């Protein structure tokens, strides 16, 4: 069967170099009892590797033209369930057995929203090991007051700690992307109380990055400027502070102060 062409509009860059699979296996800390969620299996190179090493794999693929090749690649592997659909729209929380790890070469255009939604939407996930654009990998664990630091940095760091990072050559993909990629792995720790409310505050705070934080919260309808200013004072911050200056845990304290 001829290899299908990648679709640029879906952010597809197929993993074709099997030499990278061992690195993925190490960073994902694969165990025979694992239930893995893979989003964007593409040609099935990673899927077959996972299926031979873990208890179960849920592979979610949007592009139905890839189904025949995937079915052929996975033939005889009874521990793989191929789900055809949009990972951002499917009820991934209803998957049985529930996934304990997310291990994927993520399509570029869904990587960030999928990770953010999985933090609290898939509470059974213990570990993520994902291939993403290098700048996205850097953003996940960026430090405050840096260009890369943003809402996704805060939310990921409130939910997990990084356990590995591996730069990836463009040559392992077909077609070869125009950007650098990286494998990043992170392990869950306990979420802050009322994480959905924290997520709302964080998202609002960075919605108008160049504005003062109090103004951003008011524009997003999260709080009046006076309320936001008072909450900032409560956590020891001046009213002129911007979102990028606050550390992740300060957003938890800010959310509590706003509620009070």
C-alpha positions, 0 to 999 in steps of 0.5 A, a space after each residue: 500500500 502506498 504511503 498517504 500524503 500528509 495534510 498540511 491543514 491538519 498539521 500532519 508530520 508523520 514520524 518515520 524514523 524508528 530510531 526515535 522510538 526508544 527515546 519515546 519509550 524511555 521518556 514515557 516510562 512505559 510499563 506493561 500495565 499502562 493504558 496509553 492514549 495516542 492522538 494522531 497515530 498517522 502511519 502507525 509507527 509509534 502505535 505498533 511500538 506502544 501496542 507491543 509494550 503496554 496493556 492497551 492503546 487508544 489511538 485517535 485519528 481525525 484523518 479517515 483516509 489513514 484508516 486503511 493503512 492503520 488497520 493494516 499496520 495494526 493487524 493482529 494487535 487486539 490491544 489497540 482501539 482505533 477511534 476516528 474523530 477529532 480529539 478535541 471533540 471526542 469524549 476522551 474521559 469516557 474511554 475504557 479502559 481509562 488512559 494512564 499516559 498520553 504518548 503522542 506525536 501531536 499534530 501541531 495545530 491541536 497540541 496546546 489546546 489538547 494538553 491544556 484540556 487534558 490537565 483536568 479533563 483526563 484526571 487519570 493521566 499520570 504522565 504525558 510524553 509528547 512530540 511538539 514544536 520546540 517553541 511549544 515545549 519551551 513554553 510549557 515550562 517557561 519561567 515568569 517574565 520571559 517571552 515564552 511564559 504564558 497561560 499554558 506555562 502556568 497551567 501545565 506547571 500547576 498540574 505537572 513537573 517536567 521529567 524529560 526533554 529531548 530535541 528532535 531532528 526535522 529528518 525524522 518526519 515526513 514531510 520535513 517540517 520547517 520548525 524544530 521539534 522536541 519530546 517533552 515529558 511531564 508527570 502529574 502532581 496534585 492539582 490546586 483546589 478549584 482548578 477550573 476557576 484558576 484556569 479561568 483567571 489565568 486565561 483571562 490574565 493573559 488574554 491581553 498580555 500587554 495590559 496591566 493584569 487588573 485591566 485584563 481581568 476586568 476586560 474578560 469579565 472576571 472581576 472589576 478593576 477595583 476588585 482585581 487591584 485589591 486581590 493583587 494587594 492581598 497577594 503582595 503585588 502592585 496594581 500595575 503588575 502584568 500577568 507574565 510577572 506572576 509565578 504559577 502559585 501566585 495565580 492560585 493565591 490570586 484566584 483565592 483572593 478574588 473569591 474572598 
